[in-house]
Amino acid sequence: MLKIYNTLTRRKEEFVPLEENKVKMYACGITVSGNAHIGHLYQAMIYDIIRKVLQKNGYEVSYARNYTDIDDKIIAKANELNVNSADYAREMIEKINEEMQYFQVDEPDIWLKATENIDNIIHFIEKLIERGYAYTTKNGDVYYSVEKFHKYGTLSNRNLEDAKNGYRIDNDEEKESPLDFALWKSAKEGEPFWISPWGKGRPGWHIECSTMNMQAFGEQIDIHGGGRDLIFPHHENEIAQTEALTGKQFAKYWIHNGLIKVEGQKMSKSLGNTIVLEDIRKQYHPEVVKFALLQNSYRSDINITESNFKQAEKHILGFYQVLAEIEEKFDVNDKNIQTSYQNYVMNAMNDDFNSPKAISYLFEIFKTMQKKIEAKDESVVGDYHGVKEAYKILGLFKNSSQSVINFIDNKANAVPEEIKVLAQERWNAKKERNFAKADEIRNVLTEKGYSILDSKDGYEIQKL
């Protein structure tokens, strides 16, 4: 029996879909205003795993994610780079897709983009105006009237006064209330725009997800997910818009993952501590990153330190070395022999996707496998296949043993950039016949554990 913590009810509940054996699931995706970071990866990874857990429980899952490919930040970044905002968004989506594939996160069943749903968004807004939940301004903006929706604040557990205190004020004098949010924004000079009944403009952020959900799934879905930072106001506003239009409960279960901290601080551009995917992929194998992230409950914040990844790398390397030893000493081609670890994993994952508990079993499993190798016990082949089958739901043990071992070994033996720079400086000093400086740099390199082997064609860096 699958149990899920539901943000809407603030308790763990037995999962019962709206339609028997079928699940409609939507997770808010990335606003493509910059490079994808580890928080984006974590969220995509979590909902990919949730999809797989649902499928393992026998459900037919339709899983949708979106890209926000038009908003203020995207326009600002495109202007900064002096490029077209649509071209910039398209290039960023291609890059992020490639990075997610590298980290072995499976694609959703349905991809959605805001700019491909402009007509649907306009129609949605028109219906809200007709029902009295939205109003237009003389400038061509359209706002949602929050106070008209009496259930506002249910998801975030706020009353209207609390919500006003926590809401960013944008100083628009035409708003009837500080809480009202933009459904349609009139275009400023030089901004991209679409033609609407209210003039040139573009959609607000919140209306995009409500509209795309409805286009993908209709009026109701089973699960809506995203990061905890989206509960208010984004998801609260989605509920207000959609339920005002349909008169029905929008999503039955709301799931929110925790956020990423770096060395105890919130990850942000202003602090300069953002861990972008293009950097971390140079340092760690995808399974190392997954293993590090999955050792926390998905609902908890994760504090990333260098030791997180180093410890995860040590464990993943150890696991794969055991698998490689089994491949070397036993016939692993017979897949009919399999020790089932499915119950271990699924009992944990069916308890609100408890990945730390599922992972904790690995240490005992691999200890047992190591003892069987030493005893030349051929039943270890069953353990080999069983652990690979059970843990693929978490994205672990999907790769060939040698490829993972080689990746980690090669990284360990790689020469750091700092050493390369020093070696080149020494070479330049020698060419300039500044031998004192060259000797000084050589001593620094020696202290750091490296030696330089010179030749007539150049030099070679060697680890001492």
N, C-alpha and C positions, 0 to 999 in steps of 0.2 A: 504493500500500500504506500503510495507516494504522498508525502506531506510537504507542504510549501508554506513558508512564512509569507503572509499576505500583508503588505504595507497598509492596505485599505482598512483591514480589521484589526491590525496590530497583534496578530496571533498566528500560530502555525495551524494550518488546516489540511484536512484530507483533500486531495485534488480530485475534483469531479468536473469534467468538461461540460460545456454547454450542449454539445452533441456527442453522443456515445462514440467512443474510440477515435474521435477527431479533435485536433487541437489547432487553434489559430493563435499564433504568437507573433508579436511585433516588438522589436527593440530599437530604441532611438540610436541612430548611427552617428557618424562624424560630420561636423561642420568643417568643410575642407578649406580652412583659412590658413593652414600651415602644415608642417610636417606632423605625421602621426607619432604619438608618443606611447609610452608603456601603459598609460591609463586607457587609451583607445584599444590597445591590444588586449588588455585584461578584460575589458567589457565584452569585446567581440568573442574572446575565448570562453568566458563564462556562459554566454547565451548559446554558443555552439554546443557546449557540454550539456546544458539544460535540454536543448533539442534532442541530443543523443540519449539522455536519460529517459525522456518521454517516449522516444521510439523504442527503447529497450523494454519499456513497460507495455508495449503493444499498441501505442497510439500512432495514428497517421497524422503527422505534424506538417503544417504549412507555416514556415517561419519567414518573416519579412524583416528586412532592415532598410533604413533609408540613408541617403546622403543629402545633407543640406548643402546645396550648391549655389545658393544666392543668399547673401545677408550682408550686413554692414561691414563685418570683419573681412569677408572675401573681397568686397569692393575696395576697401582700404588697402589691402595687401596687393591687389592687382594694380591699383593706382600707384602704389609705391614702386612697383616693378615696371610700371609703364606698359602694361599688357592688358588685353581684353579680359574682363572678369570671367566670361564664359569659357574662354580658352584656358585660363589659369585653373578654374575649377575642374575642368576636364582632365588636365594634366595631373593635378593633385589626386584625383580619383584613381587614375591609372597607376600612379606611384603607390598609393596606399593599398590598392588591390594586390599589387605585386608583393608588398611587404607582408600583408596578411597571409598570402600563399607561402611565402618563405617561412613564416612561423607556424605553418601547417594548421591554420584555422580554416575550416570548411566554409564555403560561401553559403548564404541563406538560400532558401528556395525562391524568394522573390526580392529583387532589388528595386528600390523606389528612389526617385529623384524629385525634388521640389519643382524644378523648372519644367519637368515633363507633365506637371499636373496643374498648371496655371488656370486653365479653363474650369477644371473641377473645383479649384480653390475659390474662384470668383463665384461659381454657382453656390457653393457652400455658404459664402458670406451673404449672398443675396437672400438665401433662406433665413439666415439669422436676423437680418434686417426686417424681413417680412414678419417674423415671429416676435419682434420687439426686443430682441436681445442685443442688438447692435445698432449703432447710429453713425451717420456720416457728418463730416465737418465741411466748412466752406473751402478748406484747403485741399479737399479730395482724400482725406484720410478716413478710415473706418475703424471704430473702436467697439470692443465688446463691453457691455455694461454689466460689470461683475455683480453689483447689488441686485440685479434682476434674477440671478441664479441663486436660490436660497440654500442650496447644498454646498456652496463654495467654501472650501477649507476642510472638507471631510477627509481628503487623502492626507493632507499635511497636518491635520488636527489643529487648525487655527480658526479662530473667529475672525470676522472682518476687521475689527480694530487691530488685532495682532498682525493680520496680514498687511494692513496699511503701514504699520511700523517696520515691517520687514521688507517692504517693496521699494524698489528703486524708483524715485520720482524723476520723470523726464521733462518736467517743466513745460508741458504742452498746455497752453491756456484753454484750448478747445476741448480738453477732456472734462467729462462731467464729474469724474472721481479719480483720485490718484491711483486707485486699483485698476481702472479700466486699461485694457491692453490693446495694442494695435492688431487688427486683422488685415488691414491694407494700408501701406505707406505710400503717400504721394511722392513722386520722383523729384529729387533735387537735380540741379543743373549738372549734366555730365554723367548721371547715374544710369545704369541699364533700367529699362522699364517695359511694361506690358500695358496694353490698352484695356481699360475696365470701364464699367458704367460710371465710375467716380473720377475718371481721368487717368492720366499716365501714372503708373506706380508699380509696386511689387508687393508680394505677400509678407505679412509678419511671420515670425518664426513659429509660433504656437499652432497657427491654423494649418500649417503645412502637414504636420504629423496627423492631425485629426482627419484631414482630407485624404491623405495617402492610405491611412488605415481603412477608411471607408471604401476606397477604390479597390484595395486588395481583398478585403474580407467582408464588407457589408457593415451593418449597424453595430454588431457586437463581436468582441473577441474574448478568448479565454485568458490570455496572458499578455500583459504589457510590461516591458522591462526597460531598464536604463540605470544610469549611475544615481547614487543617492542625492547628488546635487541637483538632479532634475525634478525631484518631488515637488518643490515649490520654486518658482511659479509654473514651470513648463507643464508638468503632468497635471497639476491642479487646473491649469487653463485648458488643457486638452479635454478633461472631463467636462468642464463647464460648457465648452463649445459643442462637443458631440452630444451630450445628453440633453442640452437645450434644443438641439435639432431633432433628435430621434425620440426623446421621452423614454429611452431605455438605458439600463446600466451599460456603460461603455465597455469596461473590462472587468472580468470577474476576479482576477488575481493580478496584483501589482507586485512586481519583484524588483528590488533595487540592490545593486552591488555597492560595496564600499569603495572608498577613494584611495588614491596612491599618495603616500608621503615619502619624502626623500630625506634621510637622516633626521627624521622627526619633524620636518617642515613640509607644509603644503607645497606640492609641485606647482610652480608657476613660472611664466616667462620673466616676470619682474625680479624674481629671486635668482634667475639663471640656473635653476636646478632641474630643468625639464630633461627627462631621459627619452630621447627620440629613438625611434626604431632603427633608423639607418646607422646609428652609433652602436646600439646594443647588439645588433646582428653581427657586427665585426668581432665582438668579444665572446659571445656565448651561443652555444647550440640551442635551437628552438626548444628542445626538450628540457634543457637546463632552466631556461626562463620559465617554462610551464611548471616545472617541479617546484621552483622557488615560489611562484605566485599561488599555487594550489595548496600550500601548507597553511593558509589562512582560510577561515570561513569566508565565503563570498560576500557576506553582509558586513564584514569587519573592514576597517581601513587597514591598509598594508603599509608598513614602514620599511621602505627599501634602503638597505645598506649594502656596501660592497660584500660584506660577509654572507648576505643572503644568497647571492649568486655563486660565491666560492663554495659554500657548503653544499648547495644544490648540485654544482658541477662535480664535487667529490662523490656524492651519492650516485648520480647518474653514471659517472665513469665506473664506479664499483659494480653497479647493477649490470652494465653492458659487458664488463670484463667477465662476469660470471656467465652471461649468455654466450659470449664468444668462446669460453672454455667448454661449454656444453656442445657447441657446434663443432669444436675441434675433436672432442673425445667420444661423442655419441652420434648415432644416426638420427638426425632431427627431421628427416624427410617423412617419417611415419606420423602423420597428423591425427591418426585414429587414437593414439594414446594422448589423453589430455586430462590433467587434474583440474577440476573446476574451482575457480576462485570467484565465480560470478556472484555467489551469495555474499561473500565478504564485501565486494565492491558495491553491489546494488543495495544491500541493506543500509550501507552508509549513505549512498547517494539518494536513496528514497527518503532519507531523513533530512529534508531541506538541503539536499545537494552537499552533504558533509564530506568534502574532498579531503580535509586533514585526516579524518578517521580512515577513509579508504586508503590513503597513502601510508598511514601508520602500519598497515599490515605488511607492506613490502619488505620491511627490514627482517621480519621473522621468516617470511617466505624465502627470501634470498639466502638467509642463514641456513635454512633447511636444504636448499638447493646445493649450497657449497658443501655441506656434509655428505650429501648423496654423491657428488662428484668425487670426493675423496674416497668414498666407499665403493665407487664404480657401480652405483645402483642405477640401472637403466630407467627406473621409474622417473628419474629427473627429467627425462624427455617430456613426460606428461606435464610436469611443473613448468617447463620451458614454454610449451604451447598454451598452457592454461593461463599463465601470467600475462602473456602477450594478448590473448583474447580478452581477458577481463579488464585490462587497463587501457585498452585502445579507446574506451569511452572517455578517458581523461587526456587522450592524445599522447600517451606514453608507450614506449617500446614499439613504435611504428617504423623505426629506421633500422637499417642493417647495423649489426653490432660493430663491424669494423669501421663503418663510416663515422659513427659517433666517436669511437675511440680515437680515430685518426684526427678528427676535428679538434678534440680536446688536447691531444698530444701536440699537434701542430701549433695550436695557440700557445701552449706552454713553452714551446721552443722558439716561438716567434721573437724577433728582435724588436724591442720597444722603439717607438718613434724618437724618443729622447736620445737613445743610443745612436740611432742612425744619424741624427743631426750632429752629434758630437764627433762621430767618425768622419763625416764629411768636412766638418770644420778643421779637423786634424789634417785631412788630406789637402785641403786648400792651404793650410799653413805650411805644409811640406813643399808644395809647389811654389809658394812664395819664398821658400828657403828660410822661413821663420821656425827654425828647429826647436827653439826654446818653448815656443807656444805649442808646437806639435807634441813635444815630450810632456808638457804639462797636461794636455788633453788626454794623452795616453795613460798617464797616472790616474786621472779621474775615471777613465773607462775601466781600468784595472780594479779600482775601488768598487765600481759598480758591478764587477763580475764578468767583464768582457775583455777580450784581447783583439788586436788588429794584426792580420797577416798581410803584409804588403807584397806586391808584385809589380812588374813593369806595366801591367795593364790597369792597375787599380789596387783595391784592397778587399779583404774579406773579414767580416766580423765573426768572431767565434766566442761562444760562451765558455767561461773557465770552469 
